[in-house]
Amino acid sequence: MFDKELAGPYLELSKIQQKEQDGFLAKDNVLGVGIGHKVKDGLDTGEPCLSVFVTQKLDPDLLSDSARVPKTLAGKKFKTDVIETGEIFAGVDPAILELQQVKTNGDATPKRWSDEMTLTEEYGGVDIQSLRGRLRPCEGGYSIGHYKVTAGTYGTAVYRAREFPGVPTKFFILSNNHVLANTNDARIGDPILQPGRYDGGTVPGDIIARLSAYKRIDFLPPYGRGTMNYVDAAIAEGNFHDLDREIYWIGNVKGTKTIKVGDVVQKTGRTTNYSTGRVQALNATVMVNYGNGKVAKFIRQILTSNMSAGGDSGSLLCNMENYAVGLLFAGSNRVTIHNDIRYVQQSLGIRIA
């Protein structure tokens, strides 16, 4: 629907991808495919290719013929590029899950990060406490979450698209389904805390909004029908005076735009604060792990270099001119995955700017 900006070889590659991707995803170790540039000796050659994402790169001699990724496609017209991503998780990566289990000690209410340690040891100096505090009005980048969720990131404030131009009657916080709607396990009207529960937020003192709407995530069998997902997104209604559209360290969002492979992008999130990355693939289809055996297939995603860690989910991805391009929701220690912001706006009926 939103692939009209693809032209020339990229458009041709998207048609090849649509035809071939199920075969690639059936291979052991393959997590996804997308349209990127061939990388040689660590450098972007600028040559359009079909990027194939794998949990781990293996010596071809160790693979069966059926498991190998062909080096070329369409009669050798296009090359493939195998990219090692590691396992892709939504929300919180395994290292943080393990840390959380240690810190909760089986208690009903988890301890604050400041009680024992920060992520300084885990992430080479990044301090999780930076954007975990209570803030009114709250800015994009700060800690937030459903009252049963540990913590994610407040993306930005939005309003209904149908009320533009005009006088908006309601205002909302934009973040992920798994941040605001507890991965489908929530009721409309549930309280949203700022900061998130894991950062000390409590009911009722830190309620900033109430869950208003979310796009349901469908998982692979036996947990779902296995249909394709476009977004992991939700909104929560709050008071106008509590919600700020400005993103900490980035500023006000000017609107939305499309991006290209190789573009530099930026985000501010609860865990890794301000970070930049480079777009490595567009139109990506990826398999995302939500824990407890639940895996979901997402299509039309944006894949960037690693620019996040657990707790950054919900961060608004912007280009360097402050136009929104995506909504961060998953990643590994090598890459970060974002929903295309146009699908987010359409699926929730919202407008960012």
C-alpha positions, 0 to 999 in steps of 0.5 A, spaced: 500 500 500 505 504 501 510 502 497 509 507 491 516 510 493 520 504 491 522 505 483 527 501 479 531 496 481 528 496 488 521 495 486 523 489 482 526 487 488 520 487 492 516 483 487 522 478 487 521 478 495 514 477 495 515 471 490 521 468 494 520 470 501 516 464 504 522 459 501 527 463 505 523 463 511 522 456 511 530 455 511 533 453 518 536 459 521 533 464 517 529 470 521 527 474 515 528 478 508 528 485 506 531 490 501 538 493 502 544 494 499 550 489 498 555 490 504 562 488 502 568 488 507 563 492 512 562 497 507 555 499 503 556 498 496 550 502 494 548 496 490 541 494 491 540 486 493 535 482 497 538 482 504 537 475 508 537 475 516 539 469 520 540 468 527 547 466 526 552 466 520 554 459 518 560 456 514 556 454 507 560 447 508 556 446 514 549 447 511 545 442 506 543 444 499 536 446 502 539 450 507 543 455 503 541 462 501 543 462 493 548 468 492 544 471 486 536 471 484 532 472 477 538 469 473 543 473 477 541 479 476 540 481 483 545 479 489 543 476 496 546 478 502 546 474 508 546 478 515 547 476 522 542 479 526 541 474 532 534 472 535 530 478 534 526 480 541 520 485 542 520 489 548 526 486 552 532 482 550 534 476 554 539 479 558 534 484 561 529 479 562 534 475 566 536 481 570 529 483 572 528 476 574 534 476 579 531 483 581 524 481 583 526 475 587 519 473 586 516 479 589 509 482 587 512 488 586 519 489 582 524 493 585 527 499 582 533 499 578 536 504 583 536 499 589 541 495 586 544 496 579 543 500 573 545 497 566 552 500 566 555 493 567 550 491 561 551 496 556 558 499 557 556 505 561 549 507 559 545 509 565 538 506 565 536 512 570 536 517 565 529 517 563 526 513 568 523 519 572 516 522 573 515 528 568 509 532 567 507 534 562 511 528 559 516 528 553 517 523 548 523 518 550 521 517 558 519 511 561 512 509 561 507 502 561 501 499 562 500 498 570 502 490 569 508 491 564 515 493 567 517 499 562 517 501 555 518 508 552 513 514 551 513 515 543 510 522 542 503 525 543 498 524 538 490 526 536 485 523 531 486 524 524 479 525 523 479 532 527 484 535 522 483 540 521 479 542 527 479 542 534 481 535 537 477 533 543 482 527 545 489 527 546 493 520 546 500 517 548 503 513 542 507 507 544 507 499 542 501 494 544 506 490 548 508 497 552 501 500 553 496 493 552 500 488 555 501 484 549 494 483 547 492 482 555 489 488 557 482 492 557 480 498 554 481 503 560 486 500 563 491 505 567 498 507 564 503 509 568 509 514 568 514 512 569 513 505 568 512 500 574 519 497 573 521 505 574 517 506 580 510 508 577 504 506 582 497 506 582 494 511 582 499 516 583 503 515 577 497 514 572 498 519 566 493 516 561 488 510 560 488 505 554 484 507 548 486 503 543 491 497 540 492 493 534 492 486 536 498 482 534 497 475 531 502 470 533 504 463 529 500 457 531 498 454 536 498 461 539 494 465 533 492 464 526 499 466 523 497 472 519 501 477 518 502 483 522 504 491 520 504 494 527 505 493 534 502 499 536 497 502 541 494 509 544 492 511 551 488 517 552 490 522 557 489 530 559 492 535 554 496 538 559 500 532 561 502 530 554 508 533 550 509 532 543 516 534 544 521 528 544 527 529 549 533 531 545 530 531 538 525 536 539 518 537 535 516 532 530 514 536 523 510 531 520 512 524 517 516 522 511 519 516 507 526 514 508 531 510 503 536 505 505 543 508 508 539 514 511 541 516 518 535 516 523 535 518 530 531 516 537 530 517 544 528 512 549 528 510 556 534 505 556 539 508 551 537 515 551 539 518 545 542 514 539 542 514 531 543 509 526 543 507 519 537 504 515 539 497 513 533 494 510 526 496 508 520 492 506 523 487 511 519 481 513 521 479 520 520 473 525 519 477 532 520 473 538 515 475 544 517 470 549 514 464 552 514 461 545 510 466 542 513 468 535 509 473 530 511 475 523 511 482 521 511 485 514 513 492 511 518 493 517 524 498 517 531 495 519 536 499 522 543 498 525 543 497 533 540 503 536 536 500 542 536 496 548 530 493 552 525 498 555 526 503 548 520 500 545 515 505 543 520 510 541 519 514 535 524 513 530 525 520 526 530 522 520 535 527 522 530 533 520 525 531 525 520 527 521 517 521 524 519 515 520 517 509 524 516 506 531 521 502 534 518 495 537 524 490 537 531 488 536 537 484 538 544 486 539 546 487 532 539 490 529 533 494 531 526 493 528 521 499 527 514 499 524 513 504 518 510 510 521 504 510 516 501 504 517 501 506 525 497 512 523 493 508 519 491 502 523 490 507 529 487 513 526 491 518 528 495 524 526 502 525 529 503 532 526 
